[in-house]
């Protein structure tokens, strides 16, 4: 069984920064592709940033230049550094990761962490 646990959300003023973490635990052997998504009531879930097992990254146009996704394979953790935050970044941020377990493969979601950008 694999669990993904996000942390690092909170309330921040416009222009501020936050770093989100997504820690994977359980019978995992590795994290392959991982991504951060965000969900706002009334809107479709949006892919914010993704990272491959080789470290290749991609970003939504709305966050390019402000957000950075990274990974620490030794810790089975994926991060999202968010700078120059705007009110429109307010959302629940969710982590998704796929990879191998001791018995097969997994594709899991975390429970989400709230990010609120407001003065």
N, C-alpha and C positions, 0 to 999 in steps of 0.2 A: 504494500500500500504506500502511495506517495502523497505527501502533503506539501502544499505551497503556502507559505505564510508571508503576507506583505506587511511592511511596517514603514514608518517614516512620514505618514501623512499628517496633516494638521492645518492650522490657520496661519496664513502668511499674508503680508501686505503686498500690494502690487510692486513689482520690481524685485521682490525677494527671491529666495532660493529654498529648495527642499531637495533632499535625497531620499528616494524610495528604495527599499530593499525587498527582494523576493527570495526567501530561503527555502530550498527544497530539502525534504527529509524523507526517510523511509528506505525502501529497498532499491534505491536508485544506483545505477552505475555511472550515469553521466547525464548532464543536461545537453540536449542537442540544440534545436531551435527554440528560442524564447522570445517573448514579446510583452510589451506593456500596452494595455488598452485602457480606454476611459469611457465611462458611461454617464450620460446626462439625461435626466428625465425628459421624455418626449423626443429623444433623438436616438439614432442607431448607435450601437457600440462602435467606437472608432479605434483603429490601430494607431498608436502613438509612435512606437518605435519597436524595431525587431533586431535580433542579433542571431547569427548562425553559429554553429559549433566552431567555425573557423574565425569568428570575430567580425564577419562582414555585417555592417549595420545599414538600416534604412529607417527613414523618419517621415512622418506626415509633414506636409508642406507647412502647416501651421506652427510646428515646433522646431523646424530645422534652424540650426544656429543657436537655439536656446536650450534644448534638451540633449543629453548624452546618455546612451545606454551602454552598459559595460557588464562584464561578468568576471567572477572569480571561480574558476573551476575547482580549485582546492576546497572552497567553502560551499560549492553548489549553490551559489547565490548570484542573482542578477540585480543590477542596480539601474536606477533612472535618476540622473542628476538633472534637476530642473532649475534653470536660472531665468532671470528677467520674467518672472511669472506675471501673468495677466489675469484679469477677472474671468475671461473666457476659458481659462485653464481649469476653472473650478469643476470638479467631477469626482466620481469614484474611480480610482485607478485600480485596474486588475492585472495580475500577472498570469501569463500562460506559458507553460513549458512542456516540451516533448523530449523524450529521450528513452534510454534503455534502463530496464530494471534487471534484477537478478533472474527474473523468470520471463521477461518479455519486454513490452514497451508501455509507455504511459503518455498521456496527453491530458494534463490537469490544469485547473484554474485555481487561483487563490480566492479568498473571500472578499478581497477588495479593501482599499484604504481611502478614506475621504481626504481630498485636498480642496481647501477653500481659500480663494484669493480675494481678499477684501480689506478695505481700509476701515 
